[in-house]
Each structure stands twice: as C-alpha cells, then as structure tokens.
Amino acid sequence: MDIILQGQHNAEETVKSLERVLQLFRERYHVEGFREIHLTVTLLDEQGDEVELIDSESNQAYRVFEVYRKGYELAGRKGIPMLQLVVDNTPK
C-alpha cells in the first residue's frame, strides 16, 4: 500500500500526517503493526529548493537511508524495539 501526502509539508506536518494515517489504520481497520515501510521523499531546504544529503567522504548523494531494529526481528524477541541509525552524516 502506498501512502501519499500531496503537496509540500514541513517536518512537523509530515510527522503529524503520518501519525494520523497510521492511527486511522489502527482504530478503524484494526491494523496492529507494519512489517516494512518505504518512504520516498523529496528533501527541501528553507527556501523550498530541492536538496540532497551528500556523503562527505565519497561526495556521493545518499539514495537510501535505512533504519534497522536492533536485535529485535532477527532474534524474534518480544519487547520494545530499539531503532539504530545506519548512516549518520550529521556534522559533529
């Protein structure tokens, strides 16, 4: 299933919109979880121009940004999943 948010959104609006859609799935349709989520986004700067995240070492644009659940699905354990950032290109 694709979830499409039409138009331009700031980060806060995007989070709230996705939260409302997922809450609707849970409350109205009794969807209890999600196995895999793919988001396709166009990143914008403060002026509304398209931007890319660039790897400072390779000078290549990031095309995939993955977040894995650390030690949760692979081991089959129940509990609170911990998210792990795979690529962190933030300045230090």
Sine and cosine of phi, psi and omega as CSV:
sin_phi,cos_phi,sin_psi,cos_psi,sin_omega,cos_omega
0.00,0.00,0.70,-0.71,0.11,-0.99
-0.99,-0.14,0.68,-0.73,0.15,-0.99
-0.93,-0.36,0.87,-0.49,-0.08,-1.00
-0.91,-0.42,0.84,-0.54,0.10,-0.99
-0.98,-0.19,0.97,-0.26,-0.06,-1.00
-0.94,0.33,0.56,-0.83,0.11,-0.99
0.99,0.12,-0.10,-1.00,-0.05,-1.00
-1.00,-0.08,0.70,-0.71,-0.03,-1.00
-0.73,-0.68,0.59,-0.81,0.16,-0.99
-0.99,0.15,0.12,-0.99,-0.10,-1.00
-0.86,0.50,-0.68,0.73,-0.03,-1.00
-0.90,0.43,-0.69,0.72,0.03,-1.00
-0.89,0.47,-0.63,0.78,-0.01,-1.00
-0.89,0.45,-0.74,0.68,0.01,-1.00
-0.87,0.49,-0.72,0.69,-0.01,-1.00
-0.90,0.43,-0.65,0.76,0.00,-1.00
-0.90,0.44,-0.72,0.69,0.03,-1.00
-0.89,0.45,-0.65,0.76,0.03,-1.00
-0.87,0.49,-0.68,0.73,0.01,-1.00
-0.90,0.43,-0.66,0.75,0.01,-1.00
-0.90,0.43,-0.73,0.68,-0.02,-1.00
-0.92,0.40,-0.58,0.82,0.07,-1.00
-0.91,0.42,-0.65,0.76,0.06,-1.00
-0.86,0.51,-0.70,0.71,0.03,-1.00
-0.84,0.54,-0.69,0.73,-0.04,-1.00
-0.93,0.36,-0.75,0.66,-0.11,-0.99
-0.96,0.27,-0.71,0.70,-0.09,-1.00
-1.00,0.06,-0.61,0.79,-0.12,-0.99
-0.94,-0.35,0.04,1.00,0.07,-1.00
0.86,0.50,0.58,0.81,0.10,-1.00
-0.98,0.19,0.86,-0.52,-0.11,-0.99
-0.99,-0.14,-0.21,0.98,-0.02,-1.00
-0.15,-0.99,0.04,-1.00,-0.04,-1.00
-0.67,-0.75,0.70,-0.71,-0.02,-1.00
-1.00,0.01,-0.61,0.79,-0.09,-1.00
-0.51,-0.86,0.68,-0.73,0.00,-1.00
-0.78,-0.63,0.79,-0.62,0.07,-1.00
-0.89,-0.46,0.81,-0.59,0.07,-1.00
-0.89,-0.46,0.74,-0.68,0.13,-0.99
-0.94,-0.35,0.87,-0.49,-0.07,-1.00
-0.78,-0.63,0.48,-0.88,0.20,-0.98
-0.95,-0.30,0.88,-0.47,-0.04,-1.00
-0.99,0.17,0.66,-0.75,-0.01,-1.00
-0.81,-0.58,0.57,-0.82,0.11,-0.99
-1.00,0.04,-0.12,-0.99,-0.06,-1.00
-0.89,0.45,-0.42,0.91,0.01,-1.00
-1.00,0.02,-0.07,1.00,-0.02,-1.00
1.00,0.01,0.16,0.99,0.04,-1.00
-1.00,0.08,0.57,-0.82,0.02,-1.00
-0.93,0.38,0.65,-0.76,0.02,-1.00
-0.72,-0.69,0.30,-0.95,0.08,-1.00
-0.81,-0.59,0.47,-0.88,0.14,-0.99
-1.00,0.03,0.82,-0.57,-0.08,-1.00
-0.93,-0.36,0.73,-0.68,0.08,-1.00
-0.95,0.31,0.84,-0.55,-0.07,-1.00
-0.93,0.37,-0.40,0.92,0.00,-1.00
-1.00,0.09,-0.73,0.68,-0.07,-1.00
-1.00,-0.07,-0.24,0.97,-0.05,-1.00
0.89,0.46,0.38,0.92,0.02,-1.00
-0.97,-0.23,0.55,-0.83,0.04,-1.00
-0.96,0.27,0.65,-0.76,0.12,-0.99
-0.95,0.31,0.76,-0.65,0.04,-1.00
-0.95,-0.30,-0.42,0.91,-0.01,-1.00
-0.74,-0.68,0.73,-0.68,0.03,-1.00
-0.82,-0.57,0.95,-0.31,-0.11,-0.99
-0.95,-0.32,0.61,-0.80,0.10,-0.99
-0.84,-0.54,0.82,-0.57,0.00,-1.00
-0.95,-0.30,0.49,-0.87,0.08,-1.00
-1.00,0.03,0.94,-0.33,-0.12,-0.99
-0.91,0.42,0.89,-0.45,0.13,-0.99
0.87,0.49,0.39,0.92,-0.08,-1.00
-0.96,-0.28,-0.90,0.44,-0.06,-1.00
-0.95,0.30,-0.62,0.78,-0.05,-1.00
-0.90,0.43,-0.64,0.76,-0.01,-1.00
-1.00,0.07,-0.24,0.97,0.00,-1.00
0.95,0.31,0.31,0.95,-0.02,-1.00
-0.98,0.21,0.50,-0.86,0.10,-1.00
-1.00,-0.09,0.42,-0.91,0.01,-1.00
0.63,-0.78,-0.33,-0.94,-0.01,-1.00
-1.00,-0.01,0.88,-0.48,-0.01,-1.00
-0.94,0.34,0.55,-0.84,0.09,-1.00
-0.94,-0.33,0.76,-0.65,0.03,-1.00
-1.00,0.00,0.58,-0.82,0.01,-1.00
-0.80,-0.61,0.78,-0.62,0.04,-1.00
-0.98,0.19,0.83,-0.56,-0.05,-1.00
-0.99,0.13,-0.69,0.72,-0.01,-1.00
-0.87,-0.49,0.85,-0.52,0.04,-1.00
-0.84,-0.54,0.96,-0.27,-0.05,-1.00
-0.95,-0.32,0.39,0.92,-0.02,-1.00
-0.98,0.19,0.60,-0.80,0.02,-1.00
-0.92,0.40,0.54,-0.84,-0.03,-1.00
-0.98,-0.21,0.00,0.00,0.00,0.00
